[in-house]
Amino acid sequence: MTTTPAPPAPETREGLRLLTACLRRRAGLLGLAVLGGLLYQLSLIAMPWFIERAVDQGIVDDDSGALRTWALAVLVAAVLAALAEMVLGWFSTLSATLEGNRLYAALADRIATADPRALARFGEGDLGMRGTRDIDLVRTWLMGFASFVTGVTGFALMIVAIVRLDPLLAVICLLCVPPLVWLNTYLFPKRFGAANTALSAAHGRRADAVQELLSASAAVRGLGGEDALVARHHARSAKVTEHTLTTARVSADWAALSPFVPALAIGAGLALGGLAVLRGTMSVGGIVAFTSWMSMLVMWIGVLTMRLSQLSQATTASRRLQEILLPGPGEKPQSTERAALPATGDLIARELSVALGGRTVLPATDLHARGGELLAVTGPMASGKTTLLRALARLTLPATGTLTFAGTPLDTARAEEIHQRIGFVPQRPVTLSGTLADNLRLGAGHSDEDLYAALHTAALDTHVRALPEGLDTEVGEGGTTLSGGQLQRLALARALLRRPAVLLLDDVTSAVDTTTEHLVLTRLRTWAGSGTALVWATHRPAVLDAADHVVTLPAAGAPAPTEERVTTGG
């Protein structure tokens, strides 16, 4: 699969804008996570202070009552820390999962409805990586956002606690800050970001190679071209390995050096604090508290380092997502205000045309699809029949003209509502790995009776009932266990289950015999009744004879399409 060169990626601020929008959408849940995180940090910071009191007042002063009191305080703080961490984890995970699912849906919707010219520069494998790995990186960062905020707050509170303990020890602690800031906000984020950007691009290129290897190997095997595809996959996999190791080296250096700085401070503070204890200017409990707080600092630095690396990864990933989500070069941004679509209505196209690569692939076309009627679209090869159906389904954006459903312009409607009202069955349908039932339901709660009813309309129920495992029969990758005609009718049944107001059919009986075609036609007209409009791109005489109206598309460069009312059939 060849792709056009990609334009420059969106700047870092575009990636940060996406991350900021994610935070705003989940502000309520993240706020609860932050509250849990703050209680967690306060409980942890309080524990060394309680231990200090237990050592000085209970052990050193030989006061068992004080020892029991402060030991109980440590226990209460530990319980609060555990409960608060549960709150932190629950709301962080919930917000990240919800936002990740929203990004999945937004990306899928964008890919389904975008102008193909806007996506032509991306390979299928690369799009898959953006919809999986990149969204997962954003989700992982969002899951750790609350702990990052509360960790920074805990660091500041710990500095205050050490100042209260001994100003000299606080100076030692503060001396850690400049190198930590330099390491964690400049040196390693810059190096890690560059390495991760290269790694993400390498993953996308390798995914393209995998997709090409799987989809094209059968076609080139007889030509001796499979070795070239395998070699390309190996070369791109080697690049992934190279960039993975580079990213891992930067990450390992970052993870090692960041905690090393406060570890040095622990050694220096322990020496100075020990001397202060010997001089009698600091208590034994105080040096225990200092050591505990500095040990926490080492742990927090490790967590903060991980969160900063996740931010770097998420920024790179969000830039890649914005390349898809934002309008491409020359593409008009869609309005944020969306009109609601009625449940039923006529689909009307006026002067609808489509151009790709500066060439008109569909001339200006008028079409009126009414509920309960069958409208056939015909024409010579490459006249634009499939392009017209894709434009009617808003899977291809028209160059000129208007398209309305029940009087509402579709360019003002929400994409999900368009998909609910207008169904599209391609000539070469896509199947999922799984059973027949999985491919029909697509996650919806249809009963087996519903599935068989749809299969009956598609004239496939007899075949499915005859299978040993019925609806539980595995379809196989790419639908290899079904014939071409069976695949078309399976996709038709899947669309029928959604009960759209308009059903667009792209030559769905091209691979079946005339007897089966007659069954499909008869049952479809009964199923549609007076509610659903059928728009059928075809060259089959039986469909044309059964149609209420026929739109004939001209060959490229010929006069405009014509529509005629059919008085025979339908």
Helices and strands as residue ranges (DSSP letters): H 12-25, H 27-53, I 54-60, H 64-113, H 116-119, H 124-129, I 130-134, H 135-165, H 167-175, H 177-182, I 183-187, H 188-221, H 226-279, H 284-325, E 347-356, E 359-369, E 374-378, H 385-392, E 400-405, E 408-409, G 410-412, H 415-421, E 422-425, H 436-441, H 448-457, H 461-466, G 470-472, G 477-479, H 484-498, E 502-506, H 514-528, E 533-537, H 541-546, E 549-552, E 562-565
